[in-house]
């Protein structure tokens, strides 16, 4: 079984299919810290990452931006002092595509490689 992290984004067209509930159930376990939500009638994946400073938050934002450029798939990013909110959805189809789950997994890997810990991981006892 391939993991989402190992996959590459594919080019989307306006007629590309959105992920189904069954497909979400199949891959959600790979990105368990991401919330499924709807905003402005559009399904999205969102996660908040906490950092010890604005500089760390900004550095993470820049790494997510570089990843987005590599994959040709771009999120909404909100950078605040010690906090970055990353939101993935596919603009062309106004909803979620497998690409969004791939990018969520790749975003998680950016955190893992730097050793950042999120507030949820601390609260849930999953922090190192």
N, C-alpha and C positions, 0 to 999 in steps of 0.2 A: 504494500500500500504506500503510495506517495503521500508525503505530507504537504500541506499547503505551502509551507515555507520553501520547499524545493521547486514549486511551480512558478511559471512565468505568467504574467498577465497577457491576455490575448486582446487584439483590437476589437473594440465593440462598435456596433452600428445601432442605429435607432430601433431596428427590428430584432436586436439580440434579446434572448429570453432572460427574464429575471429569474433568480433562484426560487425554487419552490420550497414549501415548508419541509418537504422530505429531504431536499438537498441541504437546507439549513441544519436540520437535525443531524445529518451525516457529518457535517464539518464543524459545527459549533463547539464540540469538545476540544478542538484544536486552538480555539481562541476564547476560552471560558471567561476571561475578564472583560470582554467586550459586551456592551449592552446593545440589544436590538431596540431601536426606538423609531418612532415616526415623527417627523417634523415637516410642516407645510405639506402634508399628504404624501411624503416620500419616506420610505423605509431607509434606515441608516444604521451603521455600526459606529459606536462611539466608546471611547475610553479616555479617562483622565489619568495622566501620569504626574506624579509629584516629584519634585527635585529640591535639593537643599538651597538653591539660589536661583536668581534670574539668569545668571550666566549659564548655569547647567541646563535650565529650561530652554534657553535660546540655542545652545549647542545641540540639544536633542531635536528641536524644531528644524534646525539646519540639516541634520542627518536624515530626518524624515523627508525633507524637501529634496535632498539629493537622491534618496531612494525613489521618490515619486518620479523624478526626472528620468532615472534609469529605466523604470518600468512603464513610463508613459501613462501613469494613472495618478491623479492628484487629489489629496484630501482637503477638507477644511481644517485649518490649524488655528487655534487660539492660544497664544503664548502670554502667560501672566507671570508674576513673581512666583517662582517655585512650582509652576504648574503649566502643563500643556494639555489641551483637549484636542484629540485627533478624531475626526469624523470622516468615515469612508462611505461613499455611495457612488453609483455610476450616473453621472449627469445625463448622458444620452438616453438612458432608458428610464430615468426618474425613479430609480429603485436600486435594489441590491443585485449584484452579479457575482459570480464566483471570484472575479478579480478583487472585489472588496474584502473577501475573506482571506485571499492570498496576501493582500497588502496588510491586513490586520496582523497576520502571522509574522510577516516580515518586520512590521513595526515592533511587535513584541520581541523579536530577535535583537533589534537595535538596543532595547533596554537591557536584555540579558547579557549582551556582549560588554556593556559598560558597567554592569552590576548595580544599576539603579533599582530601587525598591519603591513600589507604589504604596499609597496609604491603605488600599484594600489588602495587599499582601501582608502588611503589618497587622492590620485588624484581624485578618483571618488566620494569623499564625503561620503564614507561608514564607515569611521573610527569613533570610539566612541569619 
